Amino acid sequence: MKKEFRKKVISDRKKQNPELINLNSELIFQNLLKLDEIEKANVIMAYLDFNSEVKTDNIINYFLSQNKKIVVPLSIVDEKKLLLSEIKDIKNEVYIGTYGIREPKPKFIRPVDAKNIDIVIVPAVAYDTNGYRLGYGGGYYDRFLESLRDDCITIGIAFEIQVFDKVPKEDHDAKLNYIITEKRIIKI
């Protein structure tokens, strides 16, 4: 059931017009900035988008301009875990890495401990209005989210077409604090 659901949502997301993806990504960014927690955070983790995900370059560049420390993940495939690295310049420090996802070039890897992160912007295939996410199936984020401080704020950003009343979940799945779309901010 998870596999079919994941496949359908990815397919629907890919069918979106690129201009609409860019427009809605900007609206999601504007909604994200409405959160008080964003202003207070010093260290923010975000993902580097790929395919038809919500675009994150503007978000990352804005936070860098606000002197926030920005952290992005790299997939360590052998261990099925994420390595966290500070990024200072998307344009020059990033290349296409594991799974075809952008990540820091080896010479720009600056490891960061998960306990230092104040906010995590979490990618997913789908979310539900209860704060649960359906990832890509590797379990990388499920394991990573367990390692965060209790007061770390987790935010899922998604297009409205990725948000459902319920997504398939398991007992170990972590609940997020917010889901933000182009149309609404869902506080869990």
GROMACS elastic network, one bead per residue, 0.5 to 0.9 nm:
[ bonds ]
;  ai    aj funct       b0    kb
    1     4     6  0.54033   500
    1     5     6  0.61308   500
    1     6     6  0.85285   500
    1   168     6  0.76081   500
    2     5     6  0.51671   500
    2     6     6  0.59649   500
    2     7     6  0.84974   500
    2   134     6  0.81345   500
    2   137     6  0.88123   500
    2   167     6  0.83752   500
    2   168     6  0.59362   500
    2   169     6  0.82548   500
    3     6     6  0.51664   500
    3     7     6  0.61096   500
    3     8     6  0.86769   500
    3   137     6  0.82759   500
    4     7     6  0.50711   500
    4     8     6  0.61812   500
    4     9     6  0.86833   500
    5     8     6  0.52570   500
    5     9     6  0.62801   500
    5    10     6  0.86641   500
    5   167     6  0.84134   500
    5   168     6  0.81721   500
    6     9     6  0.53419   500
    6    10     6  0.61852   500
    6    11     6  0.85366   500
    6   125     6  0.64208   500
    6   126     6  0.75294   500
    6   134     6  0.74155   500
    6   135     6  0.80671   500
    6   136     6  0.74208   500
    6   137     6  0.86987   500
    7    10     6  0.52921   500
    7    11     6  0.61046   500
    7    12     6  0.86805   500
    7   125     6  0.88684   500
    8    11     6  0.50282   500
    8    12     6  0.61368   500
    8    13     6  0.85541   500
    9    12     6  0.50662   500
    9    13     6  0.60657   500
    9    14     6  0.85647   500
    9   125     6  0.66752   500
    9   126     6  0.70150   500
    9   161     6  0.79502   500
    9   162     6  0.66296   500
   10    13     6  0.50464   500
   10    14     6  0.61255   500
   10    15     6  0.87193   500
   10    52     6  0.82900   500
   10   125     6  0.64520   500
   10   126     6  0.86245   500
   10   162     6  0.86824   500
   11    14     6  0.51729   500
   11    15     6  0.64259   500
   12    15     6  0.52320   500
   12    16     6  0.70702   500
   12   161     6  0.78055   500
   12   162     6  0.86845   500
   13    16     6  0.56902   500
   13    21     6  0.89877   500
   13    52     6  0.62949   500
   13    53     6  0.77330   500
   13   125     6  0.88065   500
   13   159     6  0.81528   500
   13   161     6  0.72889   500
   13   162     6  0.75638   500
   14    17     6  0.81599   500
   14    18     6  0.89582   500
   14    51     6  0.75804   500
   14    52     6  0.54830   500
   14    53     6  0.85302   500
   15    18     6  0.88504   500
   15    52     6  0.86484   500
   16    19     6  0.84509   500
   16    20     6  0.67026   500
   16    21     6  0.66066   500
   16    52     6  0.79223   500
   17    20     6  0.51917   500
   17    21     6  0.63349   500
   17    22     6  0.88469   500
   18    22     6  0.62872   500
   18    23     6  0.86305   500
   18    52     6  0.80671   500
   19    22     6  0.51249   500
   19    23     6  0.61139   500
   19    24     6  0.85276   500
   20    24     6  0.58799   500
   20    25     6  0.82056   500
   21    24     6  0.53020   500
   21    25     6  0.58950   500
   21    26     6  0.85962   500
   21    52     6  0.72908   500
   21    53     6  0.80675   500
   21    54     6  0.69461   500
   21    55     6  0.76906   500
   21   159     6  0.82287   500
   22    25     6  0.50727   500
   22    26     6  0.63104   500
   22    27     6  0.88152   500
   22    54     6  0.79148   500
   22    55     6  0.69004   500
   23    26     6  0.52318   500
   23    27     6  0.64479   500
   23    28     6  0.87877   500
   23   182     6  0.87478   500
   24    28     6  0.61056   500
   24    29     6  0.85011   500
   24    54     6  0.78732   500
   24    55     6  0.89528   500
   24   159     6  0.70426   500
   24   181     6  0.80038   500
   24   182     6  0.53487   500
   24   183     6  0.87160   500
   25    28     6  0.50564   500
   25    29     6  0.61780   500
   25    30     6  0.87223   500
   25    53     6  0.87477   500
   25    54     6  0.52909   500
   25    55     6  0.55331   500
   25    56     6  0.77269   500
   25   157     6  0.89404   500
   25   158     6  0.83569   500
   25   159     6  0.77529   500
   25   181     6  0.84220   500
   25   182     6  0.70263   500
   26    30     6  0.62815   500
   26    31     6  0.87153   500
   26    54     6  0.88511   500
   26    55     6  0.80142   500
   26    58     6  0.80130   500
   26    59     6  0.87354   500
   26   182     6  0.78989   500
   27    30     6  0.50543   500
   27    31     6  0.62859   500
   27    32     6  0.86024   500
   27   181     6  0.77710   500
   27   183     6  0.77498   500
   28    31     6  0.50712   500
   28    32     6  0.60987   500
   28    33     6  0.87445   500
   28    54     6  0.81258   500
   28   157     6  0.70662   500
   28   158     6  0.76838   500
   28   159     6  0.79520   500
   28   180     6  0.63828   500
   28   181     6  0.52841   500
   28   183     6  0.77213   500
   28   184     6  0.84246   500
   28   185     6  0.89567   500
   29    33     6  0.64109   500
   29    55     6  0.89298   500
   29    56     6  0.82444   500
   29    58     6  0.79041   500
   29    59     6  0.63209   500
   29   157     6  0.87176   500
   29   180     6  0.87747   500
   29   181     6  0.88472   500
   29   182     6  0.81827   500
   30    33     6  0.52636   500
   30    34     6  0.68624   500
   30   182     6  0.84665   500
   31    34     6  0.52860   500
   31    35     6  0.75264   500
   31   180     6  0.69099   500
   31   181     6  0.76254   500
   31   182     6  0.72176   500
   31   183     6  0.83175   500
   31   184     6  0.74250   500
   31   185     6  0.68701   500
   32    35     6  0.58855   500
   32    38     6  0.76771   500
   32    59     6  0.89218   500
   32   155     6  0.88060   500
   32   157     6  0.83601   500
   32   180     6  0.67790   500
   32   181     6  0.88002   500
   32   185     6  0.80204   500
   33    36     6  0.77882   500
   33    37     6  0.89806   500
   33    38     6  0.65298   500
   33    39     6  0.78954   500
   34    37     6  0.88063   500
   34    38     6  0.79441   500
   34    39     6  0.89745   500
   34   185     6  0.89952   500
   35    38     6  0.56323   500
   35    39     6  0.74857   500
   35   185     6  0.89831   500
   36    39     6  0.55609   500
   36    40     6  0.67618   500
   36    41     6  0.89948   500
   37    40     6  0.51758   500
   37    41     6  0.61045   500
   37   118     6  0.87709   500
   37   119     6  0.80342   500
   37   153     6  0.78073   500
   38    41     6  0.53291   500
   38    42     6  0.85162   500
   38    44     6  0.83910   500
   38   118     6  0.89860   500
   38   119     6  0.76158   500
   39    42     6  0.82808   500
   40   118     6  0.88184   500
   41    44     6  0.67555   500
   41    68     6  0.75701   500
   41   117     6  0.85247   500
   41   118     6  0.56112   500
   41   119     6  0.67184   500
   42    67     6  0.81875   500
   42    68     6  0.52356   500
   42    69     6  0.61328   500
   42    70     6  0.86051   500
   42   117     6  0.79473   500
   42   118     6  0.66304   500
   42   119     6  0.85228   500
   43    68     6  0.59457   500
   43    70     6  0.59651   500
   43    71     6  0.72681   500
   43   116     6  0.69484   500
   43   117     6  0.50905   500
   43   118     6  0.53641   500
   43   119     6  0.67616   500
   43   120     6  0.88435   500
   44    60     6  0.89240   500
   44    63     6  0.81575   500
   44    68     6  0.70479   500
   44    69     6  0.62823   500
   44    70     6  0.51316   500
   44    71     6  0.61049   500
   44    72     6  0.87118   500
   44   117     6  0.60215   500
   44   118     6  0.59421   500
   44   120     6  0.59126   500
   44   121     6  0.76389   500
   45    60     6  0.89526   500
   45    69     6  0.83794   500
   45    70     6  0.56878   500
   45    72     6  0.56083   500
   45    73     6  0.79052   500
   45    84     6  0.83644   500
   45    86     6  0.85836   500
   45   117     6  0.68035   500
   45   118     6  0.80482   500
   45   119     6  0.61719   500
   45   121     6  0.59943   500
   45   122     6  0.82936   500
   46    56     6  0.74771   500
   46    59     6  0.84226   500
   46    60     6  0.71508   500
   46    70     6  0.72356   500
   46    71     6  0.63416   500
   46    72     6  0.54713   500
   46    73     6  0.77456   500
   46   119     6  0.85105   500
   46   120     6  0.60611   500
   46   122     6  0.67876   500
   46   123     6  0.83527   500
   47    56     6  0.70048   500
   47    60     6  0.88748   500
   47    71     6  0.82896   500
   47    72     6  0.55297   500
   47    73     6  0.64705   500
   47   102     6  0.88852   500
   47   103     6  0.88656   500
   47   120     6  0.87585   500
   47   121     6  0.68439   500
   47   122     6  0.69224   500
   47   123     6  0.66977   500
   48    55     6  0.78686   500
   48    56     6  0.61164   500
   48    57     6  0.70947   500
   48    60     6  0.86780   500
   48    72     6  0.69678   500
   48    73     6  0.80914   500
   48   101     6  0.73303   500
   48   102     6  0.59298   500
   48   103     6  0.70066   500
   49    52     6  0.78436   500
   49    53     6  0.56467   500
   49    54     6  0.65496   500
   49    55     6  0.55530   500
   49    56     6  0.58545   500
   49    57     6  0.77422   500
   49   101     6  0.74515   500
   49   102     6  0.74104   500
   49   123     6  0.83339   500
   50    53     6  0.58593   500
   50    54     6  0.84024   500
   50    55     6  0.79010   500
   50   100     6  0.78696   500
   50   101     6  0.59497   500
   50   102     6  0.72007   500
   51   101     6  0.87345   500
   52    55     6  0.80039   500
   53    56     6  0.85701   500
   53   123     6  0.80006   500
   53   124     6  0.85978   500
   53   125     6  0.84516   500
   53   158     6  0.76381   500
   53   159     6  0.83452   500
   54   123     6  0.84696   500
   54   157     6  0.69936   500
   54   158     6  0.61097   500
   54   159     6  0.69400   500
   55    58     6  0.74136   500
   55    59     6  0.80905   500
   56    59     6  0.51110   500
   56    60     6  0.61363   500
   56    61     6  0.85511   500
   57    60     6  0.51327   500
   57    61     6  0.59738   500
   57    62     6  0.84024   500
   57    90     6  0.75300   500
   58    61     6  0.51281   500
   58    62     6  0.59375   500
   58    63     6  0.85577   500
   59    62     6  0.52113   500
   59    63     6  0.62967   500
   59    64     6  0.86785   500
   60    63     6  0.52163   500
   60    64     6  0.61790   500
   60    65     6  0.86515   500
   60    70     6  0.70118   500
   60    90     6  0.81861   500
   61    64     6  0.50289   500
   61    65     6  0.61905   500
   61    66     6  0.87123   500
   61    88     6  0.88487   500
   61    89     6  0.79904   500
   61    90     6  0.77510   500
   62    65     6  0.50560   500
   62    66     6  0.63981   500
   62    67     6  0.89544   500
   62    68     6  0.89788   500
   63    67     6  0.65279   500
   63    68     6  0.54136   500
   63    69     6  0.77432   500
   63    70     6  0.72017   500
   64    67     6  0.51396   500
   64    68     6  0.54349   500
   64    69     6  0.68495   500
   64    70     6  0.67640   500
   64    87     6  0.88566   500
   64    88     6  0.70212   500
   64    89     6  0.83311   500
   65    68     6  0.74973   500
   67    70     6  0.89038   500
   69    86     6  0.69152   500
   69    87     6  0.78199   500
   69    88     6  0.80478   500
   70    85     6  0.82849   500
   70    86     6  0.55374   500
   70    87     6  0.57307   500
   70    88     6  0.71833   500
   71    84     6  0.62404   500
   71    85     6  0.52431   500
   71    87     6  0.58328   500
   71    88     6  0.88798   500
   71   110     6  0.89577   500
   71   111     6  0.87654   500
   71   112     6  0.73702   500
   71   117     6  0.82327   500
   71   120     6  0.89194   500
   72    83     6  0.83904   500
   72    84     6  0.57662   500
   72    85     6  0.54660   500
   72    86     6  0.63341   500
   72    87     6  0.67431   500
   72   103     6  0.73480   500
   72   104     6  0.79750   500
   73    82     6  0.57634   500
   73    83     6  0.56003   500
   73    85     6  0.62444   500
   73    86     6  0.88342   500
   73   103     6  0.69983   500
   73   104     6  0.84866   500
   74    81     6  0.84454   500
   74    82     6  0.54827   500
   74    83     6  0.50564   500
   74    84     6  0.63702   500
   74    85     6  0.74925   500
   74    97     6  0.82056   500
   74    98     6  0.76437   500
   74   101     6  0.86544   500
   74   102     6  0.84623   500
   74   103     6  0.58354   500
   74   104     6  0.74990   500
   75    78     6  0.89622   500
   75    79     6  0.87860   500
   75    80     6  0.70963   500
   75    81     6  0.60672   500
   75    83     6  0.63134   500
   75    84     6  0.89434   500
   75    97     6  0.87270   500
   75    98     6  0.64601   500
   75    99     6  0.84384   500
   75   103     6  0.86536   500
   75   140     6  0.77240   500
   76    79     6  0.57454   500
   76    80     6  0.57099   500
   76    81     6  0.53134   500
   76    82     6  0.57664   500
   76    83     6  0.65646   500
   76    98     6  0.83102   500
   76   140     6  0.89955   500
   77    81     6  0.68059   500
   77    82     6  0.85009   500
   77    98     6  0.79880   500
   78    81     6  0.80950   500
   79    82     6  0.85952   500
   80   138     6  0.71739   500
   80   139     6  0.74095   500
   80   140     6  0.58899   500
   80   143     6  0.88084   500
   81   139     6  0.81104   500
   81   140     6  0.50867   500
   81   141     6  0.78150   500
   81   143     6  0.71843   500
   81   144     6  0.70491   500
   82   140     6  0.62549   500
   82   141     6  0.75661   500
   82   143     6  0.86959   500
   82   144     6  0.67844   500
   83   111     6  0.71218   500
   83   112     6  0.80981   500
   83   113     6  0.89379   500
   84   109     6  0.84629   500
   84   110     6  0.78794   500
   84   111     6  0.55784   500
   84   112     6  0.53895   500
   84   113     6  0.70716   500
   84   114     6  0.73041   500
   85   104     6  0.75358   500
   85   108     6  0.83099   500
   85   109     6  0.55364   500
   85   112     6  0.54829   500
   85   113     6  0.87436   500
   86   104     6  0.86747   500
   86   108     6  0.83662   500
   86   109     6  0.70338   500
   86   110     6  0.52585   500
   86   111     6  0.65123   500
   86   112     6  0.64921   500
   87    90     6  0.69667   500
   87    93     6  0.73055   500
   87    94     6  0.86617   500
   87   104     6  0.72270   500
   87   108     6  0.75609   500
   87   109     6  0.78492   500
   87   110     6  0.75241   500
   88    92     6  0.89728   500
   88    93     6  0.76144   500
   88   108     6  0.89225   500
   89    92     6  0.57858   500
   89    93     6  0.57340   500
   89    94     6  0.79760   500
   90    93     6  0.54981   500
   90    94     6  0.56880   500
   90   104     6  0.82039   500
   91    94     6  0.64628   500
   91    95     6  0.89591   500
   92    95     6  0.84312   500
   92   105     6  0.88737   500
   93   103     6  0.82138   500
   93   104     6  0.54821   500
   93   105     6  0.57552   500
   93   106     6  0.88623   500
   93   107     6  0.83024   500
   93   108     6  0.60563   500
   93   109     6  0.88203   500
   94    97     6  0.86710   500
   94   102     6  0.62239   500
   94   103     6  0.53169   500
   94   105     6  0.53385   500
   94   108     6  0.82395   500
   95   101     6  0.82826   500
   95   102     6  0.53556   500
   95   103     6  0.57849   500
   95   104     6  0.63000   500
   95   105     6  0.58757   500
   96    99     6  0.84166   500
   96   100     6  0.55460   500
   96   101     6  0.55091   500
   96   103     6  0.63252   500
   96   104     6  0.85531   500
   96   105     6  0.85721   500
   97   100     6  0.54516   500
   97   101     6  0.54238   500
   97   102     6  0.55298   500
   97   103     6  0.57859   500
   97   104     6  0.81393   500
   97   105     6  0.81655   500
   98   101     6  0.57731   500
   98   102     6  0.77460   500
   98   103     6  0.79038   500
   99   102     6  0.87698   500
  103   106     6  0.89369   500
  104   107     6  0.79508   500
  104   108     6  0.58777   500
  104   109     6  0.60270   500
  104   110     6  0.89633   500
  105   108     6  0.54196   500
  105   109     6  0.66784   500
  106   109     6  0.54527   500
  107   110     6  0.86269   500
  112   115     6  0.85139   500
  112   116     6  0.72335   500
  112   117     6  0.83715   500
  113   116     6  0.56516   500
  113   117     6  0.75432   500
  114   117     6  0.55971   500
  114   144     6  0.81014   500
  114   145     6  0.88816   500
  114   147     6  0.65303   500
  114   148     6  0.56877   500
  114   149     6  0.77792   500
  115   118     6  0.82337   500
  115   147     6  0.72761   500
  115   148     6  0.55237   500
  115   149     6  0.55065   500
  115   152     6  0.84939   500
  116   148     6  0.83816   500
  116   149     6  0.80374   500
  117   120     6  0.71764   500
  117   148     6  0.74502   500
  117   149     6  0.78356   500
  117   152     6  0.67080   500
  117   153     6  0.88718   500
  118   148     6  0.88602   500
  118   149     6  0.81824   500
  118   151     6  0.75423   500
  118   153     6  0.63342   500
  118   154     6  0.87252   500
  119   152     6  0.55361   500
  119   154     6  0.58128   500
  119   155     6  0.74625   500
  120   145     6  0.88484   500
  120   152     6  0.74615   500
  120   153     6  0.63381   500
  120   155     6  0.61048   500
  120   156     6  0.83914   500
  121   153     6  0.86121   500
  121   154     6  0.61478   500
  121   156     6  0.58194   500
  121   157     6  0.68988   500
  122   141     6  0.79607   500
  122   154     6  0.68015   500
  122   155     6  0.58323   500
  122   157     6  0.68336   500
  122   176     6  0.86409   500
  123   126     6  0.87823   500
  123   133     6  0.86479   500
  123   135     6  0.73793   500
  123   141     6  0.85563   500
  123   155     6  0.87987   500
  123   156     6  0.62372   500
  123   157     6  0.67774   500
  123   158     6  0.78594   500
  124   127     6  0.70780   500
  124   133     6  0.61616   500
  124   134     6  0.58114   500
  124   136     6  0.66750   500
  124   156     6  0.73858   500
  124   157     6  0.82010   500
  124   158     6  0.78094   500
  124   162     6  0.87593   500
  125   133     6  0.74866   500
  125   134     6  0.56473   500
  125   135     6  0.53066   500
  125   136     6  0.62818   500
  125   158     6  0.83582   500
  125   162     6  0.68266   500
  126   132     6  0.85334   500
  126   133     6  0.57307   500
  126   134     6  0.50982   500
  126   135     6  0.70532   500
  126   158     6  0.75907   500
  126   161     6  0.84737   500
  126   163     6  0.58446   500
  126   164     6  0.74285   500
  126   167     6  0.71080   500
  127   130     6  0.82280   500
  127   131     6  0.66521   500
  127   132     6  0.56060   500
  127   134     6  0.61123   500
  127   135     6  0.87786   500
  127   156     6  0.75733   500
  127   157     6  0.89418   500
  127   158     6  0.78412   500
  127   162     6  0.62724   500
  127   164     6  0.62436   500
  127   165     6  0.83986   500
  127   166     6  0.76498   500
  127   167     6  0.64287   500
  127   179     6  0.75151   500
  128   131     6  0.56521   500
  128   132     6  0.54588   500
  128   133     6  0.64963   500
  128   134     6  0.85590   500
  128   162     6  0.83265   500
  128   163     6  0.53406   500
  128   165     6  0.51649   500
  128   167     6  0.56392   500
  128   179     6  0.83131   500
  129   132     6  0.74063   500
  129   163     6  0.69458   500
  129   164     6  0.64175   500
  129   165     6  0.54755   500
  129   166     6  0.69623   500
  129   179     6  0.75670   500
  129   186     6  0.70042   500
  129   187     6  0.87850   500
  129   188     6  0.76991   500
  130   165     6  0.75692   500
  130   166     6  0.74943   500
  130   175     6  0.75982   500
  130   176     6  0.83392   500
  130   186     6  0.87798   500
  130   187     6  0.89477   500
  130   188     6  0.62894   500
  131   156     6  0.82301   500
  131   174     6  0.83038   500
  131   175     6  0.50265   500
  131   177     6  0.65652   500
  131   178     6  0.66911   500
  131   179     6  0.67132   500
  131   186     6  0.83300   500
  131   187     6  0.82748   500
  131   188     6  0.59488   500
  132   166     6  0.80398   500
  132   167     6  0.71017   500
  132   168     6  0.87660   500
  132   169     6  0.73024   500
  132   173     6  0.70878   500
  132   174     6  0.66155   500
  132   176     6  0.63262   500
  133   156     6  0.79638   500
  133   167     6  0.69659   500
  133   168     6  0.84324   500
  133   169     6  0.76335   500
  133   173     6  0.77070   500
  133   174     6  0.78522   500
  133   175     6  0.75180   500
  133   176     6  0.78724   500
  134   137     6  0.78663   500
  134   167     6  0.65362   500
  134   168     6  0.69462   500
  134   169     6  0.70648   500
  134   173     6  0.87657   500
  135   138     6  0.75574   500
  135   139     6  0.73259   500
  135   140     6  0.86921   500
  135   141     6  0.76606   500
  135   142     6  0.83535   500
  136   139     6  0.76836   500
  136   140     6  0.89148   500
  137   140     6  0.82472   500
  138   141     6  0.80939   500
  138   142     6  0.87237   500
  139   142     6  0.51142   500
  139   143     6  0.62904   500
  139   144     6  0.85518   500
  140   143     6  0.55632   500
  140   144     6  0.62022   500
  140   145     6  0.87382   500
  141   145     6  0.58168   500
  141   146     6  0.85386   500
  142   145     6  0.54777   500
  142   146     6  0.67731   500
  142   172     6  0.75940   500
  142   173     6  0.61388   500
  142   174     6  0.64882   500
  143   146     6  0.55303   500
  143   147     6  0.71596   500
  143   172     6  0.89777   500
  143   173     6  0.89524   500
  144   147     6  0.54141   500
  144   148     6  0.72234   500
  145   148     6  0.56198   500
  145   154     6  0.84554   500
  145   174     6  0.68274   500
  146   149     6  0.84783   500
  146   174     6  0.74060   500
  148   151     6  0.81932   500
  148   152     6  0.63851   500
  149   152     6  0.53223   500
  149   153     6  0.89470   500
  150   153     6  0.83786   500
  153   176     6  0.77245   500
  153   177     6  0.61151   500
  153   178     6  0.81134   500
  154   175     6  0.84091   500
  154   176     6  0.51167   500
  154   177     6  0.52387   500
  154   178     6  0.65642   500
  154   179     6  0.87663   500
  155   176     6  0.60656   500
  155   177     6  0.59248   500
  155   179     6  0.57351   500
  155   180     6  0.72449   500
  156   176     6  0.69466   500
  156   177     6  0.81692   500
  156   178     6  0.61551   500
  156   180     6  0.61964   500
  156   181     6  0.86182   500
  157   178     6  0.83521   500
  157   179     6  0.57894   500
  157   181     6  0.60105   500
  157   182     6  0.89038   500
  158   161     6  0.79241   500
  158   162     6  0.60653   500
  158   163     6  0.72844   500
  158   179     6  0.73359   500
  158   180     6  0.62874   500
  158   181     6  0.51449   500
  158   182     6  0.77740   500
  159   162     6  0.55042   500
  159   163     6  0.73008   500
  159   180     6  0.81662   500
  159   181     6  0.51787   500
  159   182     6  0.62595   500
  159   183     6  0.85138   500
  160   163     6  0.54941   500
  160   164     6  0.86089   500
  160   180     6  0.86008   500
  160   181     6  0.54548   500
  160   182     6  0.65975   500
  160   183     6  0.69694   500
  160   184     6  0.84231   500
  161   164     6  0.79385   500
  162   181     6  0.88233   500
  163   166     6  0.83678   500
  163   167     6  0.85660   500
  163   179     6  0.84965   500
  163   181     6  0.83159   500
  164   167     6  0.65325   500
  166   169     6  0.85613   500
  169   172     6  0.83117   500
  169   173     6  0.63837   500
  170   173     6  0.55356   500
  171   174     6  0.84320   500
  175   188     6  0.83947   500
  176   179     6  0.74003   500
  176   187     6  0.89707   500
  176   188     6  0.71310   500
  177   186     6  0.84654   500
  177   187     6  0.61930   500
  177   188     6  0.51714   500
  178   185     6  0.69993   500
  178   186     6  0.54998   500
  178   188     6  0.57120   500
  179   184     6  0.82611   500
  179   185     6  0.60934   500
  179   186     6  0.50458   500
  179   187     6  0.67738   500
  179   188     6  0.79037   500
  180   183     6  0.79083   500
  180   184     6  0.60021   500
  180   186     6  0.61496   500
  180   187     6  0.85813   500
  181   184     6  0.53666   500
  181   185     6  0.65017   500
  181   186     6  0.83743   500
  182   185     6  0.84686   500
